[in-house]
Amino acid sequence: MNDSLVSVVMPVFDGARHLTEAIESVLAQTYRPIELIVVDDGSTDDSAVIARQYAPSVRLLAQAHEGIGSARNRGAEAACGAYLAFCDADDRIPPDRIQRQVAALEPDPRTDAVFGEIGEFVSPEVDERVADELRAPLARSSVRMMITVLLRTESFRRVGPFATDLGRGVDLEWLARADDVGLRIEPREGVVTYRRLHDASTSFRHRGEEDDYVRAARSAIARRRQTS
């Protein structure tokens, strides 16, 4: 394992429309060395074609469509870096994100991970009708979720892989397990991810459906009862 390498895992499923911008935001990082692993989760569009165009700067892995948890796990298993980050294929990250987070995490070996703030924007191609249905974008907010976290790869492996049956609840469930094993995850100021709001996003298509989050919360509660 390379002690200074940061591995960024980017799952994609039918995300060709925004994938180029997401990839280029990672490749534009001021920090080096960095590896970007794109996991094509059974896309039926040109996502794999786009990712392949960036070789060798991008490692492309492919699998049948199994969901974001499985795709993240595939990328994390292949990661060679001492540090691990996750980026969604429709988002973008500021060019100094990795540099800032490594600088915050590296000096203190007792800290397993740091997370930053998220900013949001309405995707430029969204028409006015759809834009009216989207919630107002956040200018910036401190949010503990996987797309704002940089963590030590060994700490990720202490917690274990993401659940593969919880859909949008994967972050909640994994972070609950991280808390259970005592991972130290510290907040830091500054936007580290710009989340795109658009009509093809999972959160928009499944708005009003909270089952994934409820199941993730119930899973965490049941696990803690078993160990108490």
Backbone as CSV, one residue per row, in Angstrom:
resi,resn,N_x,N_y,N_z,CA_x,CA_y,CA_z,C_x,C_y,C_z
1,MET,0.841,-1.202,0.000,0.000,0.000,0.000,0.876,1.251,0.000
2,ASN,0.572,2.192,-0.876,1.326,3.441,-0.969,0.911,4.380,0.157
3,ASP,1.868,4.798,0.993,1.561,5.574,2.194,1.040,6.976,1.915
4,SER,1.267,7.499,0.714,0.796,8.843,0.413,-0.304,8.874,-0.654
5,LEU,-0.576,7.733,-1.284,-1.563,7.671,-2.364,-2.981,7.799,-1.819
6,VAL,-3.803,8.602,-2.484,-5.234,8.712,-2.184,-6.007,8.014,-3.293
7,SER,-6.841,7.062,-2.926,-7.698,6.368,-3.882,-9.095,6.982,-3.822
8,VAL,-9.596,7.421,-4.973,-10.943,7.982,-5.063,-11.801,6.996,-5.841
9,VAL,-12.893,6.549,-5.226,-13.797,5.576,-5.845,-15.046,6.299,-6.338
10,MET,-15.370,6.090,-7.627,-16.507,6.760,-8.248,-17.422,5.725,-8.907
11,PRO,-18.510,5.329,-8.231,-19.471,4.434,-8.870,-20.298,5.203,-9.906
12,VAL,-20.676,4.527,-10.985,-21.532,5.179,-11.972,-22.516,4.169,-12.533
13,PHE,-23.767,4.595,-12.648,-24.805,3.808,-13.316,-25.593,4.741,-14.214
14,ASP,-25.443,4.564,-15.511,-26.122,5.409,-16.503,-25.920,6.893,-16.196
15,GLY,-24.664,7.247,-15.941,-24.356,8.622,-15.563,-23.545,9.380,-16.586
16,ALA,-23.643,8.990,-17.853,-22.800,9.585,-18.895,-22.964,11.095,-18.999
17,ARG,-24.146,11.583,-18.708,-24.422,13.012,-18.903,-23.496,13.900,-18.080
18,HIS,-23.132,13.462,-16.878,-22.332,14.304,-15.990,-20.983,13.697,-15.624
19,LEU,-20.691,12.517,-16.139,-19.493,11.794,-15.713,-18.204,12.525,-16.065
20,THR,-18.145,13.122,-17.234,-16.926,13.826,-17.642,-16.545,14.901,-16.633
21,GLU,-17.522,15.684,-16.213,-17.238,16.759,-15.259,-16.776,16.206,-13.917
22,ALA,-17.388,15.110,-13.483,-16.985,14.503,-12.213,-15.558,13.976,-12.289
23,ILE,-15.233,13.251,-13.355,-13.888,12.706,-13.524,-12.850,13.824,-13.560
24,GLU,-13.121,14.847,-14.355,-12.129,15.915,-14.506,-11.928,16.694,-13.216
25,SER,-12.965,16.769,-12.374,-12.779,17.462,-11.096,-11.834,16.688,-10.178
26,VAL,-11.835,15.361,-10.295,-10.910,14.556,-9.501,-9.501,14.634,-10.085
27,LEU,-9.388,14.536,-11.394,-8.071,14.574,-12.025,-7.407,15.944,-11.890
28,ALA,-8.196,16.979,-11.616,-7.658,18.334,-11.466,-7.165,18.622,-10.049
29,GLN,-7.166,17.629,-9.173,-6.741,17.842,-7.798,-5.289,18.316,-7.723
30,THR,-5.037,19.251,-6.832,-3.678,19.755,-6.633,-2.810,18.747,-5.887
31,TYR,-3.445,17.805,-5.212,-2.708,16.790,-4.447,-2.220,15.676,-5.374
32,ARG,-1.051,15.185,-5.118,-0.503,14.008,-5.774,0.287,13.204,-4.752
33,PRO,0.310,11.846,-4.855,-0.295,11.024,-5.905,-1.763,10.699,-5.603
34,ILE,-2.508,10.425,-6.664,-3.921,10.128,-6.550,-4.286,9.099,-7.608
35,GLU,-5.196,8.198,-7.270,-5.732,7.276,-8.266,-7.254,7.390,-8.265
36,LEU,-7.836,7.362,-9.453,-9.284,7.410,-9.586,-9.762,6.069,-10.136
37,ILE,-10.645,5.432,-9.381,-11.219,4.153,-9.775,-12.702,4.373,-10.078
38,VAL,-13.077,4.255,-11.337,-14.481,4.359,-11.751,-15.045,2.945,-11.842
39,VAL,-16.147,2.712,-11.154,-16.795,1.397,-11.180,-18.101,1.526,-11.943
40,ASP,-18.138,0.943,-13.130,-19.348,0.962,-13.944,-20.289,-0.132,-13.447
41,ASP,-21.387,0.297,-12.860,-22.335,-0.611,-12.215,-23.417,-1.053,-13.211
42,GLY,-22.984,-1.649,-14.314,-23.946,-2.180,-15.282,-24.649,-1.129,-16.110
43,SER,-23.979,-0.046,-16.436,-24.602,1.036,-17.212,-25.024,0.560,-18.602
44,THR,-26.122,1.150,-19.093,-26.582,0.867,-20.456,-26.298,2.036,-21.394
45,ASP,-25.686,3.103,-20.866,-25.338,4.260,-21.695,-23.831,4.243,-21.962
46,ASP,-23.246,5.396,-22.259,-21.830,5.477,-22.626,-20.904,5.737,-21.442
47,SER,-21.344,5.456,-20.230,-20.508,5.733,-19.058,-19.144,5.056,-19.151
48,ALA,-19.121,3.777,-19.504,-17.854,3.054,-19.592,-16.972,3.612,-20.695
49,VAL,-17.584,3.998,-21.811,-16.828,4.568,-22.935,-16.143,5.858,-22.497
50,ILE,-16.870,6.698,-21.774,-16.309,7.966,-21.305,-15.159,7.717,-20.344
51,ALA,-15.360,6.835,-19.377,-14.310,6.559,-18.392,-13.072,5.978,-19.063
52,ARG,-13.278,5.124,-20.036,-12.145,4.475,-20.715,-11.279,5.494,-21.451
53,GLN,-11.865,6.597,-21.876,-11.113,7.629,-22.600,-10.045,8.282,-21.726
54,TYR,-10.182,8.159,-20.402,-9.235,8.802,-19.491,-8.116,7.859,-19.030
55,ALA,-8.100,6.648,-19.555,-7.008,5.737,-19.209,-5.681,6.315,-19.720
56,PRO,-4.581,6.134,-19.012,-4.404,5.350,-17.778,-4.651,6.133,-16.494
57,SER,-5.085,7.386,-16.606,-5.317,8.183,-15.392,-6.500,7.657,-14.589
58,VAL,-7.392,6.924,-15.248,-8.571,6.356,-14.594,-8.526,4.840,-14.747
59,ARG,-8.728,4.148,-13.640,-8.898,2.688,-13.686,-10.382,2.394,-13.767
60,LEU,-10.805,1.668,-14.785,-12.209,1.336,-14.970,-12.454,-0.115,-14.585
61,LEU,-13.394,-0.318,-13.670,-13.862,-1.649,-13.304,-15.321,-1.759,-13.724
62,ALA,-15.756,-2.956,-14.083,-17.134,-3.139,-14.550,-17.770,-4.314,-13.825
63,GLN,-19.062,-4.178,-13.582,-19.809,-5.260,-12.960,-21.267,-5.172,-13.399
64,ALA,-22.020,-6.250,-13.166,-23.461,-6.204,-13.391,-24.079,-5.214,-12.408
65,HIS,-25.249,-4.722,-12.743,-25.888,-3.705,-11.903,-26.283,-4.291,-10.548
66,GLU,-25.595,-3.816,-9.505,-25.845,-4.318,-8.152,-26.069,-3.203,-7.146
67,GLY,-25.984,-1.951,-7.566,-26.249,-0.848,-6.659,-24.989,-0.188,-6.128
68,ILE,-25.190,0.972,-5.498,-24.059,1.797,-5.096,-23.198,1.132,-4.023
69,GLY,-23.816,0.397,-3.098,-23.018,-0.258,-2.067,-22.041,-1.250,-2.653
70,SER,-22.522,-2.090,-3.560,-21.676,-3.082,-4.206,-20.592,-2.419,-5.046
71,ALA,-20.949,-1.363,-5.785,-19.966,-0.677,-6.634,-18.880,-0.014,-5.791
72,ARG,-19.266,0.612,-4.690,-18.253,1.197,-3.797,-17.334,0.119,-3.234
73,ASN,-17.915,-1.008,-2.847,-17.096,-2.093,-2.308,-16.084,-2.587,-3.334
74,ARG,-16.525,-2.706,-4.579,-15.617,-3.183,-5.634,-14.438,-2.218,-5.787
75,GLY,-14.719,-0.928,-5.775,-13.649,0.054,-5.894,-12.733,0.060,-4.688
76,ALA,-13.315,-0.043,-3.491,-12.511,-0.026,-2.267,-11.602,-1.247,-2.188
77,GLU,-12.082,-2.389,-2.652,-11.269,-3.598,-2.655,-10.045,-3.442,-3.565
78,ALA,-10.223,-2.683,-4.659,-9.136,-2.513,-5.626,-8.197,-1.367,-5.267
79,ALA,-8.555,-0.571,-4.272,-7.786,0.622,-3.937,-6.391,0.274,-3.434
80,CYS,-5.402,1.024,-3.902,-4.014,0.823,-3.502,-3.530,1.887,-2.520
81,GLY,-4.341,2.914,-2.266,-3.903,4.041,-1.462,-4.074,3.835,0.025
82,ALA,-3.322,4.612,0.784,-3.454,4.616,2.235,-4.667,5.411,2.682
83,TYR,-5.185,6.246,1.774,-6.362,7.061,2.058,-7.435,6.753,1.019
84,LEU,-8.694,6.929,1.428,-9.815,6.548,0.585,-10.875,7.640,0.608
85,ALA,-11.387,7.973,-0.580,-12.478,8.946,-0.700,-13.472,8.417,-1.717
86,PHE,-14.704,8.935,-1.641,-15.760,8.527,-2.559,-16.358,9.767,-3.214
87,CYS,-16.629,9.663,-4.505,-17.217,10.775,-5.243,-18.317,10.228,-6.134
88,ASP,-19.498,10.825,-6.088,-20.579,10.401,-6.974,-20.326,10.900,-8.393
89,ALA,-20.854,10.168,-9.357,-20.556,10.446,-10.762,-21.303,11.641,-11.324
90,ASP,-22.178,12.247,-10.532,-22.858,13.462,-10.996,-22.470,14.680,-10.164
91,ASP,-21.482,14.533,-9.305,-21.021,15.650,-8.477,-19.671,16.142,-8.977
92,ARG,-19.132,17.134,-8.308,-17.775,17.580,-8.596,-17.145,18.045,-7.296
93,ILE,-15.819,18.015,-7.268,-15.106,18.395,-6.058,-14.138,19.525,-6.373
94,PRO,-13.927,20.449,-5.421,-12.998,21.557,-5.659,-11.564,21.045,-5.779
95,PRO,-10.718,21.745,-6.535,-9.383,21.224,-6.846,-8.464,21.028,-5.653
96,ASP,-8.713,21.701,-4.538,-7.845,21.539,-3.370,-8.456,20.640,-2.300
97,ARG,-9.554,19.959,-2.638,-10.252,19.147,-1.637,-9.333,18.108,-1.000
98,ILE,-8.695,17.259,-1.808,-7.877,16.177,-1.269,-6.683,16.732,-0.510
99,GLN,-6.071,17.771,-1.035,-4.912,18.371,-0.363,-5.293,18.870,1.022
100,ARG,-6.425,19.547,1.139,-6.864,20.060,2.437,-7.175,18.934,3.414
101,GLN,-7.843,17.894,2.916,-8.250,16.827,3.827,-7.071,15.956,4.253
102,VAL,-6.129,15.702,3.360,-4.938,14.956,3.764,-4.152,15.747,4.803
103,ALA,-4.026,17.057,4.592,-3.302,17.904,5.545,-3.964,17.892,6.917
104,ALA,-5.295,17.749,6.937,-6.019,17.711,8.205,-5.911,16.349,8.883
105,LEU,-5.817,15.285,8.086,-5.842,13.928,8.633,-4.453,13.389,8.957
106,GLU,-3.488,13.692,8.122,-2.166,13.063,8.198,-1.437,13.262,9.527
107,PRO,-1.464,14.456,10.144,-0.620,14.668,11.338,-1.060,13.890,12.577
108,ASP,-2.312,13.457,12.648,-2.822,12.838,13.869,-3.243,11.398,13.590
109,PRO,-2.416,10.418,13.898,-2.749,9.017,13.624,-3.948,8.510,14.411
110,ARG,-4.361,9.256,15.447,-5.528,8.830,16.221,-6.832,9.124,15.499
111,THR,-6.789,10.021,14.518,-7.980,10.368,13.746,-8.099,9.443,12.545
112,ASP,-9.254,8.803,12.420,-9.471,7.854,11.330,-9.968,8.529,10.058
113,ALA,-10.696,9.621,10.197,-11.305,10.249,9.028,-11.650,11.700,9.338
114,VAL,-11.747,12.487,8.292,-12.253,13.858,8.410,-13.350,14.041,7.371
115,PHE,-14.307,14.909,7.696,-15.335,15.237,6.716,-15.506,16.742,6.657
116,GLY,-15.967,17.217,5.500,-16.115,18.649,5.300,-17.528,19.056,4.960
117,GLU,-17.639,20.214,4.377,-18.948,20.770,4.065,-19.347,20.424,2.626
118,ILE,-20.646,20.456,2.406,-21.182,20.190,1.079,-21.854,21.456,0.554
119,GLY,-21.662,21.724,-0.718,-22.391,22.772,-1.399,-23.244,22.129,-2.486
120,GLU,-24.295,22.779,-2.909,-25.174,22.207,-3.929,-25.419,23.212,-5.046
121,PHE,-25.715,22.687,-6.228,-26.051,23.549,-7.361,-27.047,22.831,-8.252
122,VAL,-27.914,23.615,-8.887,-28.858,23.065,-9.855,-28.129,22.888,-11.173
123,SER,-28.198,21.705,-11.734,-27.489,21.410,-12.969,-27.969,22.332,-14.090
124,PRO,-27.051,22.899,-14.869,-27.411,23.921,-15.866,-28.422,23.469,-16.903
125,GLU,-28.467,22.153,-17.214,-29.365,21.704,-18.274,-30.810,21.508,-17.809
126,VAL,-31.047,21.617,-16.498,-32.388,21.395,-15.959,-33.328,22.520,-16.397
127,ASP,-34.479,22.163,-16.952,-35.410,23.201,-17.400,-36.177,23.784,-16.213
128,GLU,-36.875,24.876,-16.446,-37.515,25.618,-15.356,-38.570,24.792,-14.646
129,ARG,-39.306,23.964,-15.391,-40.355,23.147,-14.774,-39.756,22.187,-13.746
130,VAL,-38.692,21.514,-14.132,-38.039,20.584,-13.208,-37.371,21.347,-12.067
131,ALA,-36.746,22.472,-12.394,-36.072,23.265,-11.364,-37.042,23.672,-10.266
132,ASP,-38.291,23.950,-10.634,-39.288,24.327,-9.642,-39.617,23.173,-8.695
133,GLU,-39.418,21.939,-9.155,-39.701,20.775,-8.311,-38.531,20.410,-7.408
134,LEU,-37.350,20.910,-7.731,-36.178,20.618,-6.908,-36.195,21.481,-5.653
135,ARG,-35.645,20.954,-4.583,-35.517,21.787,-3.386,-34.417,22.821,-3.608
136,ALA,-34.463,23.876,-2.822,-33.462,24.930,-2.944,-32.085,24.382,-2.590
137,PRO,-31.068,24.672,-3.396,-29.727,24.142,-3.103,-29.134,24.775,-1.846
138,LEU,-28.363,23.973,-1.116,-27.652,24.464,0.053,-26.395,25.197,-0.398
139,ALA,-26.153,26.363,0.157,-24.923,27.082,-0.153,-23.730,26.335,0.426
140,ARG,-23.838,25.936,1.671,-22.823,25.099,2.322,-23.382,24.588,3.634
141,SER,-23.056,23.340,3.927,-23.530,22.736,5.166,-22.582,21.614,5.548
142,SER,-22.260,21.502,6.826,-21.398,20.429,7.297,-22.223,19.151,7.389
143,VAL,-21.881,18.167,6.565,-22.668,16.943,6.467,-21.731,15.742,6.529
144,ARG,-21.984,14.853,7.477,-21.182,13.637,7.576,-21.795,12.570,6.673
145,MET,-21.274,12.484,5.475,-21.694,11.457,4.532,-20.482,11.061,3.712
146,MET,-20.553,9.933,3.038,-19.347,9.373,2.439,-18.744,10.264,1.368
147,ILE,-19.534,11.067,0.679,-18.967,11.928,-0.356,-18.280,13.158,0.219
148,THR,-18.311,13.338,1.537,-17.569,14.440,2.161,-16.421,13.932,3.027
149,VAL,-16.212,12.627,3.062,-15.242,12.014,3.976,-13.956,11.645,3.245
150,LEU,-12.830,11.870,3.907,-11.558,11.240,3.545,-11.158,10.400,4.748
151,LEU,-10.856,9.126,4.526,-10.527,8.259,5.646,-9.324,7.384,5.321
152,ARG,-8.743,6.860,6.366,-7.641,5.920,6.190,-8.225,4.604,5.677
153,THR,-7.586,4.022,4.681,-8.095,2.783,4.092,-8.159,1.674,5.133
154,GLU,-7.177,1.604,6.012,-7.195,0.574,7.051,-8.379,0.772,7.998
155,SER,-8.797,2.021,8.207,-9.956,2.289,9.058,-11.237,1.842,8.366
156,PHE,-11.320,2.080,7.050,-12.471,1.598,6.292,-12.591,0.084,6.430
157,ARG,-11.479,-0.609,6.330,-11.510,-2.069,6.374,-11.809,-2.589,7.772
158,ARG,-11.510,-1.801,8.791,-11.920,-2.178,10.153,-13.435,-2.235,10.272
159,VAL,-14.104,-1.306,9.634,-15.570,-1.255,9.693,-16.180,-2.328,8.800
160,GLY,-15.570,-2.534,7.631,-16.088,-3.524,6.699,-16.811,-2.873,5.527
161,PRO,-17.255,-3.670,4.572,-17.857,-3.141,3.347,-19.220,-2.517,3.579
162,PHE,-19.668,-1.797,2.568,-21.008,-1.216,2.595,-22.068,-2.307,2.466
163,ALA,-23.229,-2.064,3.055,-24.375,-2.941,2.823,-24.761,-2.850,1.352
164,THR,-25.258,-3.924,0.803,-25.630,-3.949,-0.613,-27.128,-4.016,-0.836
165,ASP,-27.897,-3.903,0.239,-29.354,-4.050,0.110,-30.124,-2.871,0.698
166,LEU,-29.443,-1.736,0.872,-30.089,-0.614,1.544,-30.251,0.618,0.657
167,GLY,-29.868,0.540,-0.603,-30.070,1.682,-1.495,-29.462,2.953,-0.941
168,ARG,-30.304,3.982,-0.782,-29.813,5.272,-0.302,-29.426,5.264,1.169
169,GLY,-29.697,4.174,1.853,-29.352,4.097,3.276,-27.952,3.605,3.559
170,VAL,-27.137,3.398,2.511,-25.812,2.798,2.740,-24.914,3.683,3.606
171,ASP,-24.957,4.991,3.411,-24.110,5.883,4.206,-24.480,5.809,5.677
172,LEU,-25.769,5.906,5.960,-26.244,5.892,7.342,-25.834,4.605,8.037
173,GLU,-26.000,3.478,7.357,-25.686,2.191,7.971,-24.195,2.026,8.194
174,TRP,-23.370,2.418,7.199,-21.923,2.262,7.356,-21.395,3.171,8.456
175,LEU,-21.847,4.417,8.492,-21.369,5.348,9.513,-21.805,4.925,10.912
176,ALA,-22.967,4.286,11.015,-23.388,3.754,12.314,-22.440,2.653,12.763
177,ARG,-22.027,1.787,11.849,-21.053,0.748,12.200,-19.694,1.346,12.544
178,ALA,-19.326,2.423,11.836,-18.074,3.107,12.153,-18.094,3.643,13.579
179,ASP,-19.217,4.212,13.980,-19.350,4.689,15.362,-19.262,3.524,16.349
180,ASP,-19.881,2.391,15.989,-19.903,1.237,16.887,-18.501,0.699,17.160
181,VAL,-17.621,0.753,16.159,-16.257,0.231,16.374,-15.303,1.308,16.869
182,GLY,-15.820,2.529,17.065,-15.024,3.586,17.671,-14.179,4.408,16.733
183,LEU,-14.547,4.452,15.447,-13.796,5.306,14.528,-13.924,6.765,14.942
184,ARG,-12.821,7.470,14.867,-12.806,8.896,15.192,-12.912,9.666,13.874
185,ILE,-14.046,10.288,13.654,-14.331,11.009,12.412,-14.571,12.470,12.775
186,GLU,-13.673,13.347,12.347,-13.680,14.737,12.792,-14.163,15.683,11.692
187,PRO,-14.953,16.716,12.059,-15.369,17.717,11.072,-14.276,18.739,10.808
188,ARG,-14.274,19.272,9.607,-13.374,20.354,9.232,-14.162,21.360,8.386
189,GLU,-13.761,22.624,8.474,-14.442,23.654,7.699,-14.028,23.582,6.229
190,GLY,-14.908,24.069,5.372,-14.609,24.157,3.951,-15.399,23.162,3.120
191,VAL,-15.884,23.613,1.968,-16.649,22.760,1.062,-15.708,21.760,0.398
192,VAL,-16.089,20.484,0.439,-15.278,19.439,-0.183,-16.009,18.743,-1.330
193,THR,-17.312,18.943,-1.435,-18.098,18.342,-2.515,-19.202,19.297,-2.930
194,TYR,-19.367,19.439,-4.236,-20.506,20.170,-4.786,-21.474,19.156,-5.368
195,ARG,-22.646,19.042,-4.732,-23.639,18.050,-5.146,-24.587,18.658,-6.173
196,ARG,-24.754,17.938,-7.266,-25.588,18.391,-8.377,-27.048,17.999,-8.130
197,LEU,-27.944,18.955,-8.259,-29.377,18.686,-8.176,-29.932,18.620,-9.597
198,HIS,-30.568,17.498,-9.925,-31.115,17.341,-11.275,-32.181,16.257,-11.266
199,ASP,-32.899,16.131,-12.375,-34.055,15.243,-12.406,-33.702,13.773,-12.555
200,ALA,-32.456,13.446,-12.845,-32.058,12.042,-12.966,-31.398,11.513,-11.705
201,SER,-31.256,12.351,-10.700,-30.598,11.910,-9.472,-31.495,10.937,-8.712
202,THR,-30.855,10.064,-7.933,-31.607,9.095,-7.137,-32.506,9.789,-6.134
203,SER,-32.006,10.852,-5.508,-32.794,11.544,-4.490,-34.040,12.198,-5.087
204,PHE,-33.947,12.669,-6.351,-35.106,13.281,-6.992,-36.107,12.210,-7.419
205,ARG,-35.623,11.142,-8.039,-36.509,10.107,-8.547,-37.231,9.376,-7.430
206,HIS,-36.614,9.308,-6.247,-37.216,8.578,-5.134,-37.611,9.514,-3.997
207,ARG,-37.861,10.793,-4.322,-38.241,11.748,-3.274,-39.544,11.288,-2.616
208,GLY,-39.600,11.488,-1.314,-40.771,11.066,-0.561,-40.690,9.629,-0.072
209,GLU,-39.718,8.868,-0.564,-39.551,7.485,-0.133,-38.432,7.433,0.907
210,GLU,-38.756,7.021,2.107,-37.765,7.000,3.177,-37.418,5.586,3.621
211,ASP,-37.897,4.554,2.909,-37.723,3.185,3.376,-36.261,2.808,3.567
212,ASP,-35.385,3.224,2.652,-33.977,2.867,2.763,-33.374,3.393,4.062
213,TYR,-33.705,4.632,4.410,-33.157,5.223,5.629,-33.735,4.545,6.869
214,VAL,-35.026,4.223,6.819,-35.655,3.548,7.950,-35.033,2.177,8.164
215,ARG,-34.829,1.442,7.087,-34.222,0.115,7.212,-32.789,0.206,7.733
216,ALA,-32.051,1.228,7.283,-30.684,1.405,7.772,-30.681,1.713,9.262
217,ALA,-31.598,2.572,9.701,-31.676,2.914,11.122,-32.065,1.695,11.955
218,ARG,-33.028,0.920,11.458,-33.446,-0.283,12.187,-32.308,-1.292,12.281
219,SER,-31.516,-1.402,11.212,-30.382,-2.314,11.225,-29.373,-1.925,12.300
220,ALA,-29.117,-0.626,12.416,-28.166,-0.150,13.418,-28.689,-0.409,14.836
221,ILE,-29.974,-0.158,15.044,-30.565,-0.365,16.371,-30.522,-1.838,16.758
222,ALA,-30.871,-2.714,15.801,-30.873,-4.162,16.088,-29.470,-4.650,16.402
223,ARG,-28.476,-4.163,15.681,-27.097,-4.586,15.919,-26.634,-4.155,17.312
224,ARG,-26.985,-2.938,17.702,-26.548,-2.449,19.007,-27.236,-3.200,20.138
225,ARG,-28.475,-3.604,19.926,-29.165,-4.391,20.947,-28.497,-5.764,21.136
226,GLN,-28.035,-6.339,20.032,-27.390,-7.654,20.095,-26.066,-7.595,20.838
227,THR,-25.389,-6.432,20.752,-24.059,-6.331,21.365,-24.088,-5.690,22.754
228,SER,-25.265,-5.225,23.180,-25.354,-4.560,24.499,-25.534,-5.569,25.620
